Amino acid sequence: MKFFEKLVGKREEKVNFKETYEFGDLKLYLTESLERDPDAKIEEYWIEAIDSSDDGYWTLVGRRYGVFQLYDWRGKLHRLPARPPSQSVTDIVFSGKYLGIVASPYLAIYYLNQPKDPSSWKTVRISQEGLRPTGGLDIRNGTLAFGVVGEKVYTIDLSGDLSQETVDFKSTFIYRDAEIGDLKVIKILPSAKLVLGGTQGTAIYSIGGNLLKRLDYAPSRALVNVEDKLYIADNSQKKIFIYDPNLDNLEAEIPLEHQVSTMDISPDGRYLFSADLEENRLGIYDLSSGEFLDFIEGFGYSVVKVSPDGSLYTSRYEDAEDKRLYYLEKFETNLIDFIYTEDRQRQIIKNAEKLYKELLKKIKTVGEESELANIKEFIELDRIDIPIKRVRELINDARDKLVNRSYEIFVEKIENKLKNNDITGEDYKEIESRIEKAEEDWKERLEELRERVREHFQRELENYFDKVRRAIAGTNTTDIRELEALPEVKDTRAFISRLPREFYNPALEKLVRILQEKLVEDRLKTFSIELLKEEVRFGRETFPRFRGRPVRLKWRIKVEDKLLQEGKVFGKLVFEREDGILAEPKRYNNVLAQEELKHFPSWVNRYLRHLNGLCSIEKPRVPEFVSYEETPWFVQNLERFTSLVKEQLDFNEGILILEGDAGVGKNFLVEVFSALTNRPLFIVPCNSKMEKEDITFVYEFDPKRGTKRVYSDLVKALQTPGAVIYLDEINTLPPSLVKIFNPLFDYRRYLVLSYGEVIKARPDVILIGGMNPQNYLGVSELPQDIKTRADVMYVDYPPFQDERGFYYPDEAMILKDYLKHVASLNKEEFTYLWYLVVNDVKTTKGEELRTPEREREINLLFELLKIANEIRKAYRAYQTQQSEEPVEFVFSIRDTIRCARRLEKFSDAKTTVIETIIPKISSPLEKEIVKSIIERV
């Protein structure tokens, strides 16, 4: 004993036995070694099945409602991996490296890959249609047999692939003709025969399903076999029958002293232990003498199992108040002494202690974890599979020493990585994995190590984020791709990719927030409008403000109304100004003879000079004032628009076509540009029925002066200084008119009238066109002649969501003025608050502006725009023939404005949209489709 204490380094713990029972040579000791389940309700579920592994290392208990308790030989509780969900457990069988469980409707088969490590056990559940396991299960020599509903037995070859959806069965047969009642137990004999025990009898079958023998012994579950010998308890006959099926010989009958539920036999085959069907009492029989020895009162209800190491497991119930509790109990015994003599046990223990001592020396010299598993002394020690308690203690202690050394090596490795700054997410993951498996002492140390690694990751992350902040501070961009291309951002992403999962997503979100915050700042700064004295700045483009000067209008002489009187021709002379105003002289007779019309009197030229000296002028046309919201999206469109217009003026050719959905603001874009640059705007509506006269001139009859030409707005606009001419729906022009526009849209820059007159466009005139997308249903394609002379700019709705899941505030900025609490915010304030509430981009300014009322209103706008954008997507999908759902309603910005005005009234975005939009839709089918879109958002 002293030698053992010195070798192990501690005193041998003495087992405290609660009670001792002696039956001649047999001794049983009731222990308290079983760990109690932390679930206090576990004892409310009775024990239905129990079995131990072949070496006695594991004992699995199955309770009602599919509750399992897995104990090792020391009584320590473990977790059964991937337990089958069930309301009942009828059978548990350990056999070699297999564990089978019938937990209806499942048959679960575990392969014990590493028998001492339950986490490594692989499981397959068999639950095919029409195949419902009920009762009876056994495994022997790679064959598994089990009973199912319909009085059938199936056998499976365990060497096959059980992972398939359907399993190939070795054999199947119906046992109804055997008349054994309900099947309760199956045993596979060494001779490959099957023994079926039921409530009315016992039957012996060949493995192929041939009935070989029927016995009038009804064991229910009380049937045990040792080698080819059967022990069958029949409660109705009150006997235990010992039967040899190979010889068809009843060897003995032993009187049964009580109603038996289950029974088991000691490893040496000398003692039989029986559990009572109704009471707490454990029966003990001496098979060598055929005598009943006695009961152990207070224990032995329902189940009993003798482990190969000699431990005996049973249960007892206890009535407490209004419920009955069922406790698992364990007895230590001296049954192992009947198998191994004292000298044999002493020699085995001596060999084990020697291997253990040599192992301790080698462990200290090992520096790599991989070397620990290959220590020869441990391999030899672990191979001693004789279930002697002392040997198991040595093996267990040796395993603990290896585990401790493994942890020490691992911790040293992680600490070195921390020192060298090359720790990774995989290392962190390994720490987490080991914490789950570690005992309490090592768990605490590993948790401290994990915390140090976490702090390391946090410090490194902040260093990387600081580098990113410094790098982006020197940039000015609105394109996140430019920020992502920075080396500091790439390095940070690479570092984040090596982080563990719990750090990865938050770190990535923070990086994106840093970049987005920069984009918000640059977007607000870049895309703004600045009205200067001589020019307007649209984002990064500038455009001169037009200074229209008065135009001097010249007078000319005009002869009207020639008359024949007294044989002479007379004519009426008038003076006409360029804008068509007529004047007649008051001091002179303006009715002149034909000779005078050829050679005007002197007063005519004096009067003409007088009229031209009056400085008759035409004031420049002043554009109308337009109210607009300076959103980054709108300014970005104006910037692109301005760039293309400048190019048109520089080269004095071409036309700019604005393409986009109805209601995106194409006309509004032109109106704002015209107003801010002080240019007169002429809008020319186009349609398929347009005629030549609509764009040139028409003749009108004046009763006083006769027929005269009246020029179109287009002709007037071409001659108006600084005019912006907007040809709306330009793609609908009839083919006959397209040719007329060709010289106007190219370098010639003129319009030819029908009688040969040429109207030259002023060099400061800007030509713009507008149209819906060409790929939409029913939309006329832009004529090729115009395409070749045009620049096409696509105008979309304000951006709402990007590919990274961030939501833009541009359209919400247009709508905010209709909500009470956010209306007072300027563009910058609203943007920061939006990014905080919607995108969780935290900024100091955003936090300062946040109030519950403002957050509610922003969320209302967000919900409204989500609905609007989903309907717009459905509209585009239908128009481009990507969807067959007919959605023809265009959710324009005017519609979102109308809805925003009513958000306060309805306090709900969905209700607002339904009340505002649905009445506009005429088609019942389209109404239902749009309603479903609204409800889905």
Secondary structure, DSSP 4 states (H G I P E B T S, - for coil): -HHHHHHHTSPPPPP--SEEEEETTEEEEE---SPPPS-GGGGGSPEEEEEE-TTSSEEEEEEGGGEEEEEETT--EEPPTTPPP-S---EEEEETTEEEEEETTEEEEEE-SSTT-GGG-EEEEE--TT--EEEEEEEETTEEEEEETTTEEEEEETTS-TTSSS---SEEEE-GGG---SEEEEEE-TTS-EEEEESS-EEEE-TTS-EEEEES---TT-EEEETTEEEEEETTTTEEEEEETTTTEEEEEEE--S-EEEEEE-TTS-EEEEEESSSSEEEEEETTTTEEEEEEET--BS-EEE-TTS-EEEEEEEEETTEEEEEEEEEEESGGGGTS-HHHHHHHHHHHHHHHHHHHHHHHH--SHHHHTT-HHHHHHHT-----HHHHHHHHHHHHHHHHHHHHHHHHHHHHHHHHT---HHHHHHHHHHHHH--HHHHHHHHHHHHHHHHHHHHHHHHHHHHHHHHHHT---S-HHHHHTSHHHHHHHHHHHTS-HHHHHHHHHHHHHHHHHHHHHHHHHHS-EEE-SSEEEETTEEEEPP-PPPEEPPEEEEEEEEEEETTEEEEEEEEEETTS-EE--SSS--EEEHHHHHS--HHHHHHHHHHHHT--EEPPPPPPP------HHHHHHHHHHHHHHHHHHHHT--EEEEE--TTSSHHHHHHHHHHHTT--EEEEE--TT--HHHHSEEEEEETTTEEEEEE-HHHHHHTSTT-EEEEETGGG--HHHHHHHHHHHSTT-EEE-TTS-EEEPPTT-EEEEEE--TTSTTPPPPPHHHHTTEEEEE--PPP-B-TTS-B--HHHHHHGGGSTTTTT--HHHHHHHHHHHHH----HHHHHH--HHHHHHHHHHHHHHHHHHHHHHHHHHHHTTS--S-------HHHHHHHHHTHHHHS-HHHHHHHHHGGG---HHHHHHHHHHHHH-
